[in-house]
Amino acid sequence: MKKHRSEETVFENKHICERIANELLMMLRLKKKTSREVSLYEPIGTDKEGNEICLVDIVEGSHVDLAEVMDRKRDMFRIYQNISRLTERERQVLSMRYGILGEKETTQREIAGRLGISRSYVSRIEKNALQKLRILLTGV
């Protein structure tokens, strides 16, 4: 009976050690993946006055917010991905209204004239298309 319990304990301990080793390996792999990542806000040194300098201080221009530019690019990419889900008329109105998809930015009145519809109808199409995009992008 004692020998049987001893074998069970050895087996349990071995199993626990294997699980710990596996967890450590997973942690090391994760650390290896993230070790190549660099944060723009991570301190990289100090200036003459002793103030901390971050990578974003060096990379960004004097009046350009790099994070804002990246957010805007990501948002535009998502809009272009979802704009294909709109109807042809909605895409047409939004592209003319906001100057996207190779169109020149135009007023609702000019769009109405080009499409042969009323300005108020252009306004409704624009409003519905923007609402659809908002739902597609935010899920709300």
C-alpha positions as CSV (number, residue, x, y, z in Angstrom):
1,M,0.0,0.0,0.0
2,K,2.8,2.4,0.9
3,K,4.6,1.7,-2.3
4,H,1.5,2.4,-4.3
5,R,1.0,5.8,-2.7
6,S,4.7,6.5,-3.2
7,E,4.4,5.8,-7.0
8,E,1.3,8.0,-7.1
9,T,3.1,10.8,-5.5
10,V,6.1,10.5,-7.8
11,F,3.7,10.4,-10.8
12,E,1.9,13.5,-9.5
13,N,5.2,15.4,-8.8
14,K,6.4,14.5,-12.2
15,H,3.2,15.7,-13.8
16,I,3.4,19.0,-11.8
17,C,7.0,19.5,-12.9
18,E,6.1,18.9,-16.5
19,R,3.2,21.5,-16.2
20,I,5.5,24.0,-14.6
21,A,8.2,23.4,-17.3
22,N,5.5,23.9,-20.0
23,E,4.3,27.1,-18.4
24,L,7.9,28.4,-18.3
25,L,8.5,27.5,-21.9
26,M,5.3,29.4,-22.9
27,M,6.4,32.4,-20.9
28,L,9.8,32.4,-22.5
29,R,8.3,32.1,-26.0
30,L,6.0,35.0,-25.2
31,K,8.9,37.1,-23.9
32,K,10.9,36.3,-27.0
33,K,8.1,37.5,-29.2
34,T,7.6,40.7,-27.3
35,S,11.3,41.4,-26.9
36,R,11.3,42.6,-30.5
37,E,8.5,45.1,-29.9
38,V,9.4,48.6,-28.9
39,S,7.1,51.1,-27.2
40,L,7.2,54.7,-28.5
41,Y,6.7,55.9,-25.0
42,E,9.5,53.8,-23.4
43,P,12.3,55.9,-22.0
44,I,15.5,55.8,-24.0
45,G,17.6,58.3,-22.1
46,T,17.8,61.8,-20.7
47,D,18.4,65.2,-22.2
48,K,20.9,67.9,-21.0
49,E,18.5,69.0,-18.2
50,G,18.0,65.5,-17.0
51,N,14.5,65.1,-18.4
52,E,13.5,61.7,-19.7
53,I,13.5,61.2,-23.5
54,C,11.1,58.8,-25.2
55,L,11.4,57.4,-28.7
56,V,8.2,59.3,-29.6
57,D,10.0,62.6,-28.8
58,I,12.6,61.8,-31.4
59,V,10.4,60.3,-34.1
60,E,7.6,62.7,-34.2
61,G,7.9,66.1,-35.8
62,S,7.4,69.4,-34.0
63,H,3.7,69.6,-34.7
64,V,2.6,66.1,-35.8
65,D,1.2,63.7,-33.3
66,L,2.5,60.3,-34.5
67,A,-0.1,58.3,-32.5
68,E,-2.9,60.4,-34.0
69,V,-1.6,59.9,-37.5
70,M,-1.4,56.1,-37.0
71,D,-5.0,56.1,-35.5
72,R,-6.3,58.1,-38.5
73,K,-4.6,55.7,-40.9
74,R,-6.1,52.7,-39.1
75,D,-9.5,54.3,-39.1
76,M,-9.3,55.1,-42.8
77,F,-8.3,51.5,-43.5
78,R,-11.3,50.2,-41.6
79,I,-13.6,52.6,-43.4
80,Y,-12.3,51.5,-46.8
81,Q,-12.8,47.9,-45.8
82,N,-16.4,48.5,-44.8
83,I,-17.5,51.0,-47.5
84,S,-18.0,48.1,-49.9
85,R,-20.9,46.9,-47.8
86,L,-22.8,50.1,-48.7
87,T,-25.1,50.3,-51.7
88,E,-23.7,51.7,-55.0
89,R,-25.6,54.9,-54.5
90,E,-24.4,55.3,-50.9
91,R,-20.8,54.8,-51.9
92,Q,-21.2,57.2,-54.8
93,V,-22.7,60.0,-52.5
94,L,-20.1,59.5,-49.8
95,S,-17.2,59.4,-52.2
96,M,-18.3,62.7,-53.9
97,R,-19.2,64.3,-50.6
98,Y,-16.0,63.6,-48.7
99,G,-13.6,63.4,-51.7
100,I,-12.7,59.7,-51.3
101,L,-12.3,56.8,-53.8
102,G,-10.8,59.1,-56.4
103,E,-13.6,61.7,-56.3
104,K,-13.3,65.4,-55.7
105,E,-15.0,66.8,-52.5
106,T,-18.3,68.4,-53.5
107,T,-21.4,69.9,-51.9
108,Q,-24.8,68.1,-51.5
109,R,-26.2,70.5,-54.1
110,E,-23.5,69.6,-56.6
111,I,-24.0,65.9,-56.0
112,A,-27.8,66.3,-56.5
113,G,-27.2,68.0,-59.8
114,R,-24.8,65.3,-61.0
115,L,-27.1,62.5,-59.9
116,G,-30.3,64.2,-61.0
117,I,-31.9,63.9,-57.5
118,S,-32.9,66.5,-54.9
119,R,-30.4,67.9,-52.4
120,S,-32.6,66.6,-49.5
121,Y,-32.5,63.1,-50.9
122,V,-28.7,63.4,-51.1
123,S,-28.7,64.4,-47.5
124,R,-30.8,61.4,-46.5
125,I,-28.6,59.0,-48.5
126,E,-25.5,60.5,-46.8
127,K,-27.0,60.3,-43.3
128,N,-28.1,56.6,-43.8
129,A,-24.7,55.7,-45.3
130,L,-22.8,57.3,-42.4
131,Q,-25.1,55.5,-39.9
132,K,-24.5,52.2,-41.6
133,L,-20.7,52.8,-41.5
134,R,-20.9,53.8,-37.8
135,I,-22.7,50.5,-37.0
136,L,-20.2,48.5,-39.1
137,L,-17.2,50.2,-37.4
138,T,-18.4,50.3,-33.8
139,G,-21.0,47.6,-33.6
140,V,-23.5,50.0,-32.1
